[in-house]
Amino acid sequence: MEEIEFILDSTKESMNGSIAHLEKEFLNIRAGKASPQMLGGVFVDYYGSQTPLSQVANINVPDARTITITPWEKSMLHPIEKAIMIANLGFNPMNNGDNIIINVPALTEERRRDLVKQAKAEAEDAKIGIRNARKEANTDIKKLEKDGTSEDICKKAEEDVQKLTDAFIKKIEEHLAVKEAEIMKV
């Protein structure tokens, strides 16, 4: 029984990891409001090494449509500007000599649909992660059955794994519905 508890716990942990990853990915899908996470994937060439933007500058959001980036070194203005352009986020950074200002454009209907597709793809990836965790758990349970654990106990464990899977898939669907509503809200 201890082994089965361990399998269920590690499966649950793995599934929670899929949900956490999905939530993190959803933060990168912008829904029209400016946020520092939008620039989370931007890496700046900082003296020859690729460094996350947040480690070479302060990123602030003074209002819902503006992001300001204040580099810690003035010489980093152009590399930061260049990195934002290379990241292809659909932003047009403006350099005023001290800061880089990004006006976040309102989303078009077409862009919103694209973002919903992107969110659905992320949700599908998370579901795949959940299913992989289920498959791994069922494989481990089958091994226990071969090693002499009673068939009834193993069947019950497989049912528990399926219940976990269903619950986590439902969580993903709920997260997706919330994100979809957020993206489509004008």
C-alpha positions in Angstrom: 0.0 0.0 0.0 2.9 2.4 0.7 4.1 2.1 -2.8 0.7 2.9 -4.2 0.4 6.0 -1.9 3.8 7.0 -3.2 2.8 6.5 -6.9 -0.4 8.6 -6.3 1.5 11.3 -4.5 4.1 11.6 -7.2 1.4 11.5 -9.9 -0.5 14.3 -8.2 2.8 16.3 -7.9 3.5 15.8 -11.6 0.0 16.9 -12.5 0.3 20.0 -10.3 3.5 20.8 -12.1 1.5 20.7 -15.4 -1.1 23.1 -14.0 1.7 25.5 -12.7 3.4 25.5 -16.0 0.1 26.3 -17.8 -0.5 29.2 -15.4 3.0 30.5 -16.1 2.4 30.2 -19.9 -0.9 32.0 -19.6 0.8 34.9 -18.0 2.8 35.4 -21.2 -0.4 35.5 -23.3 -1.4 39.1 -22.9 -5.0 40.1 -22.8 -4.6 43.8 -23.7 -3.4 45.0 -20.3 0.2 46.0 -19.9 2.2 43.8 -17.5 5.9 43.2 -16.8 5.4 39.5 -17.6 4.9 40.4 -21.2 8.6 41.0 -21.5 9.5 37.8 -19.5 10.9 36.2 -22.6 13.1 39.1 -23.7 16.9 38.5 -23.4 19.4 41.3 -23.8 23.0 41.0 -25.0 24.7 42.1 -21.8 28.5 42.2 -22.4 28.4 39.1 -24.6 25.9 37.0 -22.6 22.2 36.7 -23.1 20.6 38.1 -19.9 16.9 38.4 -19.0 15.6 41.9 -19.4 14.6 42.0 -15.7 18.2 41.6 -14.7 19.5 44.7 -16.5 16.6 47.1 -16.0 13.6 48.1 -14.0 10.3 47.3 -15.7 7.3 49.3 -14.6 3.6 49.6 -15.6 2.5 53.2 -14.9 -0.9 52.6 -16.5 -2.9 49.8 -18.3 -1.5 50.7 -21.7 2.2 51.6 -21.0 5.3 49.8 -20.0 8.4 51.7 -19.0 11.9 50.2 -18.9 14.6 52.0 -17.0 18.0 50.4 -17.6 20.6 50.4 -14.8 23.2 51.5 -17.3 22.5 54.2 -19.9 24.6 52.2 -22.4 22.0 49.4 -22.3 19.2 51.5 -23.9 19.9 50.5 -27.5 20.6 46.8 -26.8 17.3 46.6 -24.8 15.4 48.3 -27.6 17.0 45.9 -30.1 16.2 42.8 -27.9 12.5 43.9 -27.7 12.3 44.2 -31.5 14.0 40.8 -31.9 11.6 39.2 -29.5 8.8 40.0 -32.0 6.1 40.7 -29.4 4.3 43.2 -31.6 5.6 46.2 -29.6 7.2 49.4 -30.9 9.7 50.6 -28.2 10.4 54.3 -28.0 13.7 55.6 -26.5 13.6 59.0 -24.8 17.2 59.0 -23.7 16.5 57.8 -20.1 13.8 55.1 -20.5 12.3 52.9 -23.1 8.5 53.4 -23.3 6.3 50.8 -24.8 2.6 51.7 -25.7 0.7 48.4 -25.6 -1.7 48.5 -28.5 -5.3 47.5 -28.1 -5.9 44.0 -29.5 -7.8 43.5 -32.8 -10.4 40.8 -33.1 -8.1 38.7 -35.3 -5.3 39.0 -32.7 -7.6 38.0 -29.9 -8.6 34.9 -31.9 -4.9 34.1 -32.4 -4.3 34.5 -28.7 -7.2 32.2 -27.9 -5.7 29.6 -30.2 -2.4 30.0 -28.5 -4.1 29.5 -25.1 -5.9 26.4 -26.3 -2.5 25.0 -27.6 -1.0 25.6 -24.1 -3.9 24.0 -22.5 -3.6 21.0 -24.8 0.1 20.7 -23.9 -0.8 20.7 -20.2 -3.4 17.9 -20.8 -0.7 15.9 -22.5 1.5 16.4 -19.4 -1.4 15.1 -17.3 -2.0 12.1 -19.5 1.7 11.3 -19.5 1.6 11.4 -15.7 -1.4 9.0 -15.7 0.4 6.6 -18.1 3.5 6.6 -15.9 1.5 5.9 -12.8 -0.5 3.1 -14.5 2.8 1.5 -15.6 4.2 1.7 -12.1 0.9 0.1 -10.8 1.2 -2.7 -13.3 4.7 -3.4 -12.1 3.5 -3.7 -8.6 0.8 -6.1 -9.7 3.5 -8.2 -11.4 5.5 -8.1 -8.2 2.6 -9.6 -6.2 0.4 -6.8 -5.1 -3.3 -7.9 -5.1 -5.2 -7.3 -8.3 -8.1 -5.5 -6.4 -5.7 -3.0 -4.8 -4.1 -2.3 -8.2 -7.5 -1.8 -9.9 -8.5 0.6 -7.1 -5.2 2.5 -7.5 -5.8 2.7 -11.3 -9.3 4.1 -10.6 -7.8 6.7 -8.2 -5.3 7.7 -10.9 -8.1 8.1 -13.4 -10.1 10.3 -10.9 -7.0 12.5 -10.4 -6.6 12.7 -14.2 -10.2 13.8 -14.7 -10.0 16.4 -11.9 -6.8 17.9 -13.3 -8.2 18.0 -16.9 -11.3 19.7 -15.5 -9.0 22.3 -13.8 -7.2 22.9 -17.1 -10.6 23.4 -18.9 -11.6 26.0 -16.2 -8.3 27.8 -16.5 -8.7 27.9 -20.3 -12.3 29.2 -20.0 -11.2 32.0 -17.7 -8.2 33.0 -20.0 -10.4 32.8 -23.1 -13.0 35.2 -21.5 -10.2 37.5 -20.4 -8.7 37.6 -23.9 -12.0 38.1 -25.7 -13.2 40.9 -23.3 -12.8 44.2 -25.1 
